[in-house]
């Protein structure tokens, strides 16, 4: 077998292997849903209970004396609680997938 034919054969095999890896489906990620929020004087928490394998984090907008600021909690799996400490007046509480 000539060198050109060997190189062409190896290139074809490599291309088939790479395409198989690229077409392998990844696990589904669920956007957070079924979220509940609780907040007191300085502690804010969110718990999302959607089905799936997604992750979520707490998002809080507060009014600092210099202007609005964004505070986020840790990125946690669905079913766990994300918390944050806020020392300023809260203007928005929500969650986002991460």
N, C-alpha and C positions, 0 to 999 in steps of 0.2 A: 504494500500500500504506500502510495507516495505521501510526502510530507504535507502537501496541500490537502489531500483527501483526509488525512488524520486531523489536521487543524479544523477543517470544515465539520467533520464528525464530532469532535470534541466541543466545538462552538455550538452545534445544534443540541447536543445533550445538555450543555450548560444552560442554554436558553430555555429548554423544556423544564429543567429543575427550577430555575428562577421564576418562571411563570406559574408553576405549581405553588410556590411559596407566596407569590403575590396574590393569587386567587383564593388562598385559604381564608375563610371568614373569621372575622374577629368577634369576640363576645359582644352581645348587645349591651348598650348603655342606656339606662332609663333616666329620663329627666326627672327631677324631684317632683313629687306630687303628694297630696295628702299631708301637707306641711302645717304644723301648728307652732305658734310663737308664744313665748312667755317672757315678760320682762318686769322687773321691779325697779328699785331705785338705781342700781348700777349694773345688774347682771341681766343679759339678754340670751335667750336660747331658742333654737329651732330644732324640731324633730320632723323629719319627712319619712313617710311610711309607704312609699310607692313600691310596687313589685318590680323586680329587675335587679341589675347588678350595678346601678349607678352610685354616684357619690354626690354629696351636697355640702354647701357651706352657708353659714349665716351671713347676711349682708345687712348692715345698719348704717343709715345716714343720720348724722347728728349735727347740731348747730354749735360749732365752736365759735369763740369770740372773733376769730380771724375769718370765719366763713364756714360753709358746709364741709364736713369731712366724711370719709367713707371708712367704716370699720368692718372687718370680716373675721369670722370665726375660723376654726380649723376645718379642712376638707375631711369629712368622715363618710363612711359607708351609710347607705340608706338604712334606717332603723336605729342609728345612733344619734346622739344629740350634739349639735355644734353650739358652742357658747362663746360669748365675748363680754368684756367689761367695758361699759360706756360711762363716762363721767360728765357728759353734756346732754342737753335736751335732745331727745330722739325725734326725728321727723319722718323716718321710714324704717320699717323692718320687713325683710323678705329673705329668700334663699335663692341660690343659684347652683347649677350643676358644675362639677369641677373634675 
